[in-house]
Amino acid sequence: MAVSKAVTLLASLIIAASAKIQLNRVNPMNVTHTAVTPKLRQSSERVVIYMDYKISWNDIGSDIKAAVDMGATVVVLGFWMHDRGGVDAAQTWESTSQADKNAVLQYIHAKGAILMVSAGGATENVEQYVKDNNPTGAAYGSAVAKFAKDNMLDGVDFDLELAPGASGPFKDGTFISWAVAATKAAKQTLGTHDSVISHAPQGPYLSPEWAGSKAGYVEIFKQARGDIDFLFIQFYNQGPGVYDTYEQLFVKPGASWAAGSAVEDIIKSGIPPQFIVIGKPVAAAYASNGMVPPATLAEWINTARKSFDYDGGVGGWMYATKEKDTCVWLNAMATTTSRKPSTTC
Protein backbone atom coordinates (compact mmCIF):
# COMPACT_ATOMS: atom_id res chain seq x y z
CA MET A 1 0.00 0.00 0.00
CA ALA A 2 1.25 3.44 -0.77
CA VAL A 3 0.85 6.65 1.20
CA SER A 4 -1.30 9.14 -0.85
CA LYS A 5 -2.35 4.61 0.42
CA ALA A 6 -3.90 4.06 9.30
CA VAL A 7 -15.67 3.81 24.12
CA THR A 8 -15.52 3.83 28.02
CA LEU A 9 -14.88 0.03 28.29
CA LEU A 10 -18.44 -1.18 28.76
CA ALA A 11 -17.93 -4.92 29.24
CA SER A 12 -16.96 -8.27 27.74
CA LEU A 13 -20.07 -10.42 27.66
CA ILE A 14 -19.93 -14.16 27.24
CA ILE A 15 -23.15 -15.59 25.88
CA ALA A 16 -23.11 -19.21 26.88
CA ALA A 17 -25.78 -20.28 24.40
CA SER A 18 -23.65 -19.31 21.41
CA ALA A 19 -20.24 -19.61 23.09
CA LYS A 20 -19.14 -16.50 21.26
CA ILE A 21 -17.44 -13.51 22.83
CA GLN A 22 -19.31 -10.27 22.31
CA LEU A 23 -16.79 -7.46 22.32
CA ASN A 24 -17.21 -3.85 23.37
CA ARG A 25 -14.84 -1.12 22.32
CA VAL A 26 -12.50 1.03 24.35
CA ASN A 27 -13.20 4.74 24.53
CA PRO A 28 -10.15 6.63 25.76
CA MET A 29 -12.11 9.89 25.74
CA ASN A 30 -14.70 8.61 28.23
CA VAL A 31 -17.53 9.00 25.74
CA THR A 32 -20.44 6.61 26.04
CA HIS A 33 -20.93 4.35 23.03
CA THR A 34 -23.26 1.56 22.06
CA ALA A 35 -21.81 -1.88 22.77
CA VAL A 36 -20.19 -3.55 19.78
CA THR A 37 -20.68 -7.21 18.87
CA PRO A 38 -18.80 -7.58 15.57
CA LYS A 39 -17.66 -11.22 15.88
CA LEU A 40 -14.25 -9.91 14.85
CA ARG A 41 -12.40 -12.77 16.47
CA GLN A 42 -14.68 -15.14 14.53
CA SER A 43 -13.22 -13.56 11.41
CA SER A 44 -15.63 -14.87 8.78
CA GLU A 45 -17.53 -11.64 9.55
CA ARG A 46 -14.48 -9.49 8.86
CA VAL A 47 -14.59 -7.22 5.80
CA VAL A 48 -11.71 -4.74 5.91
CA ILE A 49 -11.45 -1.55 3.87
CA TYR A 50 -8.53 0.88 3.86
CA MET A 51 -9.03 4.61 3.42
CA ASP A 52 -6.23 6.86 2.25
CA TYR A 53 -6.57 9.95 0.04
CA LYS A 54 -9.75 9.20 -1.94
CA ILE A 55 -11.95 10.60 0.81
CA SER A 56 -14.15 13.58 1.58
CA TRP A 57 -11.45 15.77 3.14
CA ASN A 58 -14.01 17.98 4.87
CA ASP A 59 -16.16 15.14 6.20
CA ILE A 60 -14.34 11.85 6.56
CA GLY A 61 -17.04 10.72 8.97
CA SER A 62 -19.49 10.45 6.09
CA ASP A 63 -17.05 8.15 4.28
CA ILE A 64 -16.54 5.93 7.31
CA LYS A 65 -20.29 5.56 7.84
CA ALA A 66 -20.85 4.97 4.13
CA ALA A 67 -18.23 2.19 4.05
CA VAL A 68 -19.90 0.42 6.96
CA ASP A 69 -23.33 0.79 5.35
CA MET A 70 -21.93 -0.84 2.20
CA GLY A 71 -20.63 -3.85 4.14
CA ALA A 72 -17.33 -3.03 5.84
CA THR A 73 -16.79 -4.19 9.42
CA VAL A 74 -13.24 -2.86 9.81
CA VAL A 75 -12.27 0.58 8.47
CA VAL A 76 -8.53 1.31 8.50
CA LEU A 77 -7.27 4.88 8.14
CA GLY A 78 -3.98 5.42 6.31
CA PHE A 79 -1.53 6.45 7.58
CA TRP A 80 0.41 7.25 10.71
CA MET A 81 4.13 7.76 9.99
CA HIS A 82 6.88 8.00 12.57
CA ASP A 83 8.37 11.30 11.38
CA ARG A 84 5.11 12.93 10.25
CA GLY A 85 2.32 11.69 12.47
CA GLY A 86 -1.06 11.35 10.81
CA VAL A 87 -1.26 11.86 7.05
CA ASP A 88 -4.11 11.59 4.55
CA ALA A 89 -7.16 9.86 6.09
CA ALA A 90 -5.51 9.54 9.51
CA GLN A 91 -4.70 13.23 9.60
CA THR A 92 -8.21 14.13 8.47
CA TRP A 93 -9.69 12.04 11.29
CA GLU A 94 -7.26 13.59 13.75
CA SER A 95 -8.53 17.07 12.84
CA THR A 96 -12.19 16.02 13.21
CA SER A 97 -13.89 17.44 16.31
CA GLN A 98 -14.40 15.22 19.32
CA ALA A 99 -18.17 15.57 18.96
CA ASP A 100 -18.07 14.44 15.34
CA LYS A 101 -15.73 11.57 16.18
CA ASN A 102 -18.11 10.48 18.89
CA ALA A 103 -21.08 10.56 16.49
CA VAL A 104 -19.26 8.48 13.89
CA LEU A 105 -18.09 5.93 16.44
CA GLN A 106 -21.56 5.60 17.94
CA TYR A 107 -22.91 4.94 14.46
CA ILE A 108 -20.41 2.30 13.35
CA HIS A 109 -20.13 0.57 16.74
CA ALA A 110 -23.90 0.15 16.78
CA LYS A 111 -23.49 -1.69 13.46
CA GLY A 112 -20.72 -3.90 14.82
CA ALA A 113 -17.85 -2.21 12.99
CA ILE A 114 -14.59 -0.73 14.23
CA LEU A 115 -12.14 2.00 13.20
CA MET A 116 -8.35 1.61 13.18
CA VAL A 117 -5.25 3.48 12.04
CA SER A 118 -2.52 1.97 9.88
CA ALA A 119 1.13 2.68 10.66
CA GLY A 120 3.69 2.79 7.90
CA GLY A 121 2.83 2.33 4.26
CA ALA A 122 5.13 1.95 1.29
CA THR A 123 6.87 5.30 1.82
CA GLU A 124 7.67 4.79 5.51
CA ASN A 125 11.41 4.20 6.04
CA VAL A 126 10.94 0.96 7.94
CA GLU A 127 13.99 -0.77 6.50
CA GLN A 128 16.28 1.96 7.87
CA TYR A 129 14.46 1.95 11.21
CA VAL A 130 15.12 -1.77 11.52
CA LYS A 131 18.76 -1.49 10.45
CA ASP A 132 19.53 1.31 12.93
CA ASN A 133 17.04 0.15 15.56
CA ASN A 134 16.07 3.82 15.69
CA PRO A 135 13.31 4.18 16.51
CA THR A 136 13.19 0.87 18.28
CA GLY A 137 10.26 -1.36 17.47
CA ALA A 138 8.89 -0.72 20.95
CA ALA A 139 9.10 3.05 20.54
CA TYR A 140 7.41 2.87 17.14
CA GLY A 141 4.58 0.69 18.41
CA SER A 142 4.01 2.82 21.49
CA ALA A 143 3.87 6.01 19.43
CA VAL A 144 1.24 4.81 16.96
CA ALA A 145 -0.82 3.29 19.78
CA LYS A 146 -0.78 6.64 21.57
CA PHE A 147 -2.05 8.26 18.38
CA ALA A 148 -4.85 5.69 18.27
CA LYS A 149 -5.82 6.29 21.89
CA ASP A 150 -5.69 10.06 21.53
CA ASN A 151 -8.01 9.84 18.54
CA MET A 152 -10.54 7.39 20.01
CA LEU A 153 -9.60 4.59 17.60
CA ASP A 154 -10.25 0.90 18.22
CA GLY A 155 -6.83 -0.36 17.26
CA VAL A 156 -3.65 -0.27 15.22
CA ASP A 157 -2.65 -1.87 11.95
CA PHE A 158 1.01 -2.23 10.97
CA ASP A 159 1.70 -1.89 7.24
CA LEU A 160 5.46 -2.45 7.45
CA GLU A 161 7.00 -2.70 4.00
CA LEU A 162 10.58 -3.27 2.95
CA ALA A 163 12.08 -2.22 -0.38
CA PRO A 164 11.20 -4.57 -3.25
CA GLY A 165 13.28 -7.71 -3.06
CA ALA A 166 14.80 -6.80 0.32
CA SER A 167 14.30 -10.06 2.18
CA GLY A 168 17.53 -9.78 4.22
CA PRO A 169 15.94 -8.29 7.36
CA PHE A 170 13.58 -11.27 7.48
CA LYS A 171 16.36 -13.80 6.98
CA ASP A 172 18.67 -12.32 9.60
CA GLY A 173 15.80 -11.91 12.07
CA THR A 174 16.12 -8.16 12.62
CA PHE A 175 12.77 -7.28 11.05
CA ILE A 176 11.07 -10.09 12.96
CA SER A 177 12.38 -8.87 16.32
CA TRP A 178 11.55 -5.23 15.51
CA ALA A 179 7.99 -6.01 14.39
CA VAL A 180 7.30 -8.22 17.41
CA ALA A 181 8.52 -5.47 19.75
CA ALA A 182 6.33 -2.91 17.97
CA THR A 183 3.30 -5.19 18.30
CA LYS A 184 3.76 -5.91 21.99
CA ALA A 185 4.41 -2.26 22.83
CA ALA A 186 1.32 -1.17 20.93
CA LYS A 187 -0.82 -3.68 22.80
CA GLN A 188 0.56 -2.54 26.14
CA THR A 189 0.01 1.13 25.29
CA LEU A 190 -3.54 0.54 24.08
CA GLY A 191 -4.06 -1.01 27.47
CA THR A 192 -7.08 -3.21 26.96
CA HIS A 193 -7.71 -6.81 26.06
CA ASP A 194 -10.23 -5.95 23.34
CA SER A 195 -8.21 -3.39 21.41
CA VAL A 196 -7.44 -4.71 17.95
CA ILE A 197 -4.01 -5.10 16.38
CA SER A 198 -3.39 -6.25 12.82
CA HIS A 199 -0.52 -6.41 10.37
CA ALA A 200 -0.59 -6.05 6.58
CA PRO A 201 2.28 -8.10 5.16
CA GLN A 202 2.76 -8.69 1.46
CA GLY A 203 2.14 -12.28 0.41
CA PRO A 204 5.82 -13.25 -0.02
CA TYR A 205 6.54 -12.06 3.53
CA LEU A 206 5.07 -15.42 4.62
CA SER A 207 7.05 -17.52 2.14
CA PRO A 208 9.92 -19.68 3.47
CA GLU A 209 11.42 -19.40 0.00
CA TRP A 210 11.45 -15.59 -0.02
CA ALA A 211 11.51 -14.63 3.67
CA GLY A 212 13.82 -17.33 5.01
CA SER A 213 13.51 -20.55 6.96
CA LYS A 214 11.19 -19.07 9.60
CA ALA A 215 8.86 -17.76 6.87
CA GLY A 216 9.00 -14.15 8.02
CA TYR A 217 5.57 -13.17 9.22
CA VAL A 218 4.80 -16.73 10.28
CA GLU A 219 7.46 -16.29 12.96
CA ILE A 220 6.20 -12.81 13.84
CA PHE A 221 2.72 -14.22 14.33
CA LYS A 222 4.01 -17.07 16.49
CA GLN A 223 6.01 -14.75 18.75
CA ALA A 224 3.21 -12.18 19.08
CA ARG A 225 0.22 -14.44 18.60
CA GLY A 226 -1.64 -13.30 21.67
CA ASP A 227 -1.41 -9.70 20.51
CA ILE A 228 -2.24 -10.02 16.78
CA ASP A 229 -5.91 -10.25 15.84
CA PHE A 230 -5.49 -10.69 12.11
CA LEU A 231 -3.15 -10.40 9.14
CA PHE A 232 -4.37 -8.45 6.10
CA ILE A 233 -2.19 -10.22 3.54
CA GLN A 234 -1.51 -8.20 0.41
CA PHE A 235 -2.06 -10.68 -2.39
CA TYR A 236 -1.40 -8.10 -5.08
CA ASN A 237 1.42 -6.02 -6.60
CA GLN A 238 3.65 -9.11 -6.72
CA GLY A 239 3.75 -9.45 -10.52
CA PRO A 240 1.24 -11.02 -12.89
CA GLY A 241 0.36 -14.66 -12.44
CA VAL A 242 1.34 -14.95 -8.77
CA TYR A 243 -1.98 -14.70 -6.88
CA ASP A 244 -4.39 -14.22 -9.80
CA THR A 245 -6.42 -17.46 -9.79
CA TYR A 246 -8.17 -19.49 -7.11
CA GLU A 247 -5.39 -22.07 -7.33
CA GLN A 248 -2.63 -19.47 -7.01
CA LEU A 249 -4.32 -17.68 -4.13
CA PHE A 250 -5.45 -20.63 -2.05
CA VAL A 251 -3.33 -23.64 -3.08
CA LYS A 252 -0.03 -22.82 -4.80
CA PRO A 253 1.35 -19.40 -5.84
CA GLY A 254 2.14 -18.95 -9.50
CA ALA A 255 5.82 -18.17 -8.83
CA SER A 256 8.45 -20.45 -7.27
CA TRP A 257 10.06 -17.57 -5.36
CA ALA A 258 6.75 -17.11 -3.47
CA ALA A 259 6.39 -20.81 -2.67
CA GLY A 260 4.59 -21.53 0.58
CA SER A 261 2.58 -18.30 0.64
CA ALA A 262 -0.81 -19.48 -0.64
CA VAL A 263 -3.59 -19.49 1.94
CA GLU A 264 -3.50 -23.25 2.49
CA ASP A 265 0.30 -23.10 2.88
CA ILE A 266 0.01 -20.34 5.48
CA ILE A 267 -2.51 -22.35 7.46
CA LYS A 268 -0.25 -25.41 7.36
CA SER A 269 2.64 -23.26 8.59
CA GLY A 270 0.77 -22.61 11.84
CA ILE A 271 -1.42 -19.54 11.29
CA PRO A 272 -5.06 -20.55 11.84
CA PRO A 273 -7.45 -19.46 9.08
CA GLN A 274 -9.44 -17.15 11.34
CA PHE A 275 -6.41 -14.86 11.55
CA ILE A 276 -6.07 -14.52 7.77
CA VAL A 277 -7.64 -11.69 5.78
CA ILE A 278 -7.25 -12.00 2.02
CA GLY A 279 -6.22 -8.56 0.77
CA LYS A 280 -7.05 -7.54 -2.79
CA PRO A 281 -7.41 -4.26 -4.71
CA VAL A 282 -10.92 -2.81 -4.84
CA ALA A 283 -10.36 -1.66 -8.42
CA ALA A 284 -7.72 -2.39 -11.05
CA ALA A 285 -6.45 1.19 -10.84
CA TYR A 286 -5.31 0.68 -7.23
CA ALA A 287 -2.70 -2.01 -7.92
CA SER A 288 -0.37 -2.97 -10.74
CA ASN A 289 -1.68 -6.54 -10.68
CA GLY A 290 -3.65 -8.98 -8.56
CA MET A 291 -7.12 -7.59 -9.23
CA VAL A 292 -9.98 -10.11 -9.14
CA PRO A 293 -13.54 -9.10 -10.10
CA PRO A 294 -15.51 -8.63 -6.86
CA ALA A 295 -18.16 -11.26 -7.57
CA THR A 296 -15.46 -13.77 -8.51
CA LEU A 297 -13.46 -13.06 -5.34
CA ALA A 298 -16.56 -13.50 -3.18
CA GLU A 299 -17.25 -16.79 -4.95
CA TRP A 300 -13.69 -17.96 -4.25
CA ILE A 301 -14.02 -17.07 -0.56
CA ASN A 302 -17.28 -18.97 -0.27
CA THR A 303 -15.80 -21.94 -2.16
CA ALA A 304 -12.87 -22.04 0.25
CA ARG A 305 -15.25 -21.94 3.21
CA LYS A 306 -16.91 -25.11 1.91
CA SER A 307 -13.85 -26.94 0.60
CA PHE A 308 -11.45 -26.62 3.54
CA ASP A 309 -13.36 -24.73 6.26
CA TYR A 310 -11.65 -21.42 5.57
CA ASP A 311 -13.20 -19.00 8.07
CA GLY A 312 -10.94 -16.02 7.50
CA GLY A 313 -11.92 -12.61 6.24
CA VAL A 314 -11.39 -10.43 3.19
CA GLY A 315 -10.14 -6.89 2.75
CA GLY A 316 -9.62 -4.26 0.10
CA TRP A 317 -7.28 -1.45 -0.90
CA MET A 318 -8.84 1.10 -1.14
CA TYR A 319 -12.01 3.10 -0.50
CA ALA A 320 -12.90 5.90 -2.92
CA THR A 321 -15.62 8.34 -1.90
CA LYS A 322 -18.77 8.29 -4.03
CA GLU A 323 -17.23 5.89 -6.57
CA LYS A 324 -19.33 2.90 -7.58
CA ASP A 325 -16.34 0.52 -7.55
CA THR A 326 -16.17 0.81 -3.76
CA CYS A 327 -19.86 0.07 -3.28
CA VAL A 328 -19.82 -2.86 -5.70
CA TRP A 329 -16.77 -4.37 -4.01
CA LEU A 330 -18.04 -4.00 -0.45
CA ASN A 331 -21.50 -5.28 -1.38
CA ALA A 332 -19.91 -8.36 -2.97
CA MET A 333 -17.68 -9.04 0.04
CA ALA A 334 -20.67 -8.74 2.36
CA THR A 335 -22.03 -11.90 0.70
CA THR A 336 -19.17 -13.81 2.36
CA THR A 337 -20.62 -12.87 5.78
CA SER A 338 -23.98 -13.10 7.51
CA ARG A 339 -24.48 -9.35 7.07
CA LYS A 340 -26.75 -7.50 4.71
CA PRO A 341 -25.51 -4.03 3.71
CA SER A 342 -27.92 -1.17 4.21
CA THR A 343 -26.54 0.58 1.12
CA THR A 344 -26.56 -1.35 -2.14
CA CYS A 345 -25.56 -0.38 -5.65
C-alpha positions in Angstrom: 0.0 0.0 0.0 1.2 3.4 -0.8 0.9 6.6 1.2 -1.3 9.1 -0.8 -2.3 4.6 0.4 -3.9 4.1 9.3 -15.7 3.8 24.1 -15.5 3.8 28.0 -14.9 0.0 28.3 -18.4 -1.2 28.8 -17.9 -4.9 29.2 -17.0 -8.3 27.7 -20.1 -10.4 27.7 -19.9 -14.2 27.2 -23.1 -15.6 25.9 -23.1 -19.2 26.9 -25.8 -20.3 24.4 -23.7 -19.3 21.4 -20.2 -19.6 23.1 -19.1 -16.5 21.3 -17.4 -13.5 22.8 -19.3 -10.3 22.3 -16.8 -7.5 22.3 -17.2 -3.9 23.4 -14.8 -1.1 22.3 -12.5 1.0 24.4 -13.2 4.7 24.5 -10.1 6.6 25.8 -12.1 9.9 25.7 -14.7 8.6 28.2 -17.5 9.0 25.7 -20.4 6.6 26.0 -20.9 4.4 23.0 -23.3 1.6 22.1 -21.8 -1.9 22.8 -20.2 -3.6 19.8 -20.7 -7.2 18.9 -18.8 -7.6 15.6 -17.7 -11.2 15.9 -14.3 -9.9 14.8 -12.4 -12.8 16.5 -14.7 -15.1 14.5 -13.2 -13.6 11.4 -15.6 -14.9 8.8 -17.5 -11.6 9.5 -14.5 -9.5 8.9 -14.6 -7.2 5.8 -11.7 -4.7 5.9 -11.4 -1.5 3.9 -8.5 0.9 3.9 -9.0 4.6 3.4 -6.2 6.9 2.2 -6.6 9.9 0.0 -9.7 9.2 -1.9 -11.9 10.6 0.8 -14.2 13.6 1.6 -11.5 15.8 3.1 -14.0 18.0 4.9 -16.2 15.1 6.2 -14.3 11.8 6.6 -17.0 10.7 9.0 -19.5 10.5 6.1 -17.1 8.2 4.3 -16.5 5.9 7.3 -20.3 5.6 7.8 -20.8 5.0 4.1 -18.2 2.2 4.0 -19.9 0.4 7.0 -23.3 0.8 5.4 -21.9 -0.8 2.2 -20.6 -3.9 4.1 -17.3 -3.0 5.8 -16.8 -4.2 9.4 -13.2 -2.9 9.8 -12.3 0.6 8.5 -8.5 1.3 8.5 -7.3 4.9 8.1 -4.0 5.4 6.3 -1.5 6.5 7.6 0.4 7.2 10.7 4.1 7.8 10.0 6.9 8.0 12.6 8.4 11.3 11.4 5.1 12.9 10.2 2.3 11.7 12.5 -1.1 11.3 10.8 -1.3 11.9 7.1 -4.1 11.6 4.5 -7.2 9.9 6.1 -5.5 9.5 9.5 -4.7 13.2 9.6 -8.2 14.1 8.5 -9.7 12.0 11.3 -7.3 13.6 13.8 -8.5 17.1 12.8 -12.2 16.0 13.2 -13.9 17.4 16.3 -14.4 15.2 19.3 -18.2 15.6 19.0 -18.1 14.4 15.3 -15.7 11.6 16.2 -18.1 10.5 18.9 -21.1 10.6 16.5 -19.3 8.5 13.9 -18.1 5.9 16.4 -21.6 5.6 17.9 -22.9 4.9 14.5 -20.4 2.3 13.3 -20.1 0.6 16.7 -23.9 0.2 16.8 -23.5 -1.7 13.5 -20.7 -3.9 14.8 -17.8 -2.2 13.0 -14.6 -0.7 14.2 -12.1 2.0 13.2 -8.3 1.6 13.2 -5.3 3.5 12.0 -2.5 2.0 9.9 1.1 2.7 10.7 3.7 2.8 7.9 2.8 2.3 4.3 5.1 2.0 1.3 6.9 5.3 1.8 7.7 4.8 5.5 11.4 4.2 6.0 10.9 1.0 7.9 14.0 -0.8 6.5 16.3 2.0 7.9 14.5 2.0 11.2 15.1 -1.8 11.5 18.8 -1.5 10.4 19.5 1.3 12.9 17.0 0.2 15.6 16.1 3.8 15.7 13.3 4.2 16.5 13.2 0.9 18.3 10.3 -1.4 17.5 8.9 -0.7 20.9 9.1 3.1 20.5 7.4 2.9 17.1 4.6 0.7 18.4 4.0 2.8 21.5 3.9 6.0 19.4 1.2 4.8 17.0 -0.8 3.3 19.8 -0.8 6.6 21.6 -2.0 8.3 18.4 -4.9 5.7 18.3 -5.8 6.3 21.9 -5.7 10.1 21.5 -8.0 9.8 18.5 -10.5 7.4 20.0 -9.6 4.6 17.6 -10.2 0.9 18.2 -6.8 -0.4 17.3 -3.7 -0.3 15.2 -2.6 -1.9 12.0 1.0 -2.2 11.0 1.7 -1.9 7.2 5.5 -2.5 7.5 7.0 -2.7 4.0 10.6 -3.3 2.9 12.1 -2.2 -0.4 11.2 -4.6 -3.3 13.3 -7.7 -3.1 14.8 -6.8 0.3 14.3 -10.1 2.2 17.5 -9.8 4.2 15.9 -8.3 7.4 13.6 -11.3 7.5 16.4 -13.8 7.0 18.7 -12.3 9.6 15.8 -11.9 12.1 16.1 -8.2 12.6 12.8 -7.3 11.1 11.1 -10.1 13.0 12.4 -8.9 16.3 11.6 -5.2 15.5 8.0 -6.0 14.4 7.3 -8.2 17.4 8.5 -5.5 19.8 6.3 -2.9 18.0 3.3 -5.2 18.3 3.8 -5.9 22.0 4.4 -2.3 22.8 1.3 -1.2 20.9 -0.8 -3.7 22.8 0.6 -2.5 26.1 0.0 1.1 25.3 -3.5 0.5 24.1 -4.1 -1.0 27.5 -7.1 -3.2 27.0 -7.7 -6.8 26.1 -10.2 -6.0 23.3 -8.2 -3.4 21.4 -7.4 -4.7 17.9 -4.0 -5.1 16.4 -3.4 -6.2 12.8 -0.5 -6.4 10.4 -0.6 -6.0 6.6 2.3 -8.1 5.2 2.8 -8.7 1.5 2.1 -12.3 0.4 5.8 -13.3 0.0 6.5 -12.1 3.5 5.1 -15.4 4.6 7.0 -17.5 2.1 9.9 -19.7 3.5 11.4 -19.4 0.0 11.4 -15.6 0.0 11.5 -14.6 3.7 13.8 -17.3 5.0 13.5 -20.6 7.0 11.2 -19.1 9.6 8.9 -17.8 6.9 9.0 -14.2 8.0 5.6 -13.2 9.2 4.8 -16.7 10.3 7.5 -16.3 13.0 6.2 -12.8 13.8 2.7 -14.2 14.3 4.0 -17.1 16.5 6.0 -14.7 18.8 3.2 -12.2 19.1 0.2 -14.4 18.6 -1.6 -13.3 21.7 -1.4 -9.7 20.5 -2.2 -10.0 16.8 -5.9 -10.3 15.8 -5.5 -10.7 12.1 -3.1 -10.4 9.1 -4.4 -8.5 6.1 -2.2 -10.2 3.5 -1.5 -8.2 0.4 -2.1 -10.7 -2.4 -1.4 -8.1 -5.1 1.4 -6.0 -6.6 3.7 -9.1 -6.7 3.8 -9.4 -10.5 1.2 -11.0 -12.9 0.4 -14.7 -12.4 1.3 -14.9 -8.8 -2.0 -14.7 -6.9 -4.4 -14.2 -9.8 -6.4 -17.5 -9.8 -8.2 -19.5 -7.1 -5.4 -22.1 -7.3 -2.6 -19.5 -7.0 -4.3 -17.7 -4.1 -5.4 -20.6 -2.0 -3.3 -23.6 -3.1 0.0 -22.8 -4.8 1.3 -19.4 -5.8 2.1 -18.9 -9.5 5.8 -18.2 -8.8 8.4 -20.4 -7.3 10.1 -17.6 -5.4 6.8 -17.1 -3.5 6.4 -20.8 -2.7 4.6 -21.5 0.6 2.6 -18.3 0.6 -0.8 -19.5 -0.6 -3.6 -19.5 1.9 -3.5 -23.3 2.5 0.3 -23.1 2.9 0.0 -20.3 5.5 -2.5 -22.4 7.5 -0.3 -25.4 7.4 2.6 -23.3 8.6 0.8 -22.6 11.8 -1.4 -19.5 11.3 -5.1 -20.6 11.8 -7.4 -19.5 9.1 -9.4 -17.1 11.3 -6.4 -14.9 11.6 -6.1 -14.5 7.8 -7.6 -11.7 5.8 -7.2 -12.0 2.0 -6.2 -8.6 0.8 -7.0 -7.5 -2.8 -7.4 -4.3 -4.7 -10.9 -2.8 -4.8 -10.4 -1.7 -8.4 -7.7 -2.4 -11.0 -6.4 1.2 -10.8 -5.3 0.7 -7.2 -2.7 -2.0 -7.9 -0.4 -3.0 -10.7 -1.7 -6.5 -10.7 -3.7 -9.0 -8.6 -7.1 -7.6 -9.2 -10.0 -10.1 -9.1 -13.5 -9.1 -10.1 -15.5 -8.6 -6.9 -18.2 -11.3 -7.6 -15.5 -13.8 -8.5 -13.5 -13.1 -5.3 -16.6 -13.5 -3.2 -17.3 -16.8 -5.0 -13.7 -18.0 -4.3 -14.0 -17.1 -0.6 -17.3 -19.0 -0.3 -15.8 -21.9 -2.2 -12.9 -22.0 0.3 -15.3 -21.9 3.2 -16.9 -25.1 1.9 -13.9 -26.9 0.6 -11.5 -26.6 3.5 -13.4 -24.7 6.3 -11.6 -21.4 5.6 -13.2 -19.0 8.1 -10.9 -16.0 7.5 -11.9 -12.6 6.2 -11.4 -10.4 3.2 -10.1 -6.9 2.8 -9.6 -4.3 0.1 -7.3 -1.4 -0.9 -8.8 1.1 -1.1 -12.0 3.1 -0.5 -12.9 5.9 -2.9 -15.6 8.3 -1.9 -18.8 8.3 -4.0 -17.2 5.9 -6.6 -19.3 2.9 -7.6 -16.3 0.5 -7.5 -16.2 0.8 -3.8 -19.9 0.1 -3.3 -19.8 -2.9 -5.7 -16.8 -4.4 -4.0 -18.0 -4.0 -0.5 -21.5 -5.3 -1.4 -19.9 -8.4 -3.0 -17.7 -9.0 0.0 -20.7 -8.7 2.4 -22.0 -11.9 0.7 -19.2 -13.8 2.4 -20.6 -12.9 5.8 -24.0 -13.1 7.5 -24.5 -9.3 7.1 -26.8 -7.5 4.7 -25.5 -4.0 3.7 -27.9 -1.2 4.2 -26.5 0.6 1.1 -26.6 -1.4 -2.1 -25.6 -0.4 -5.7 
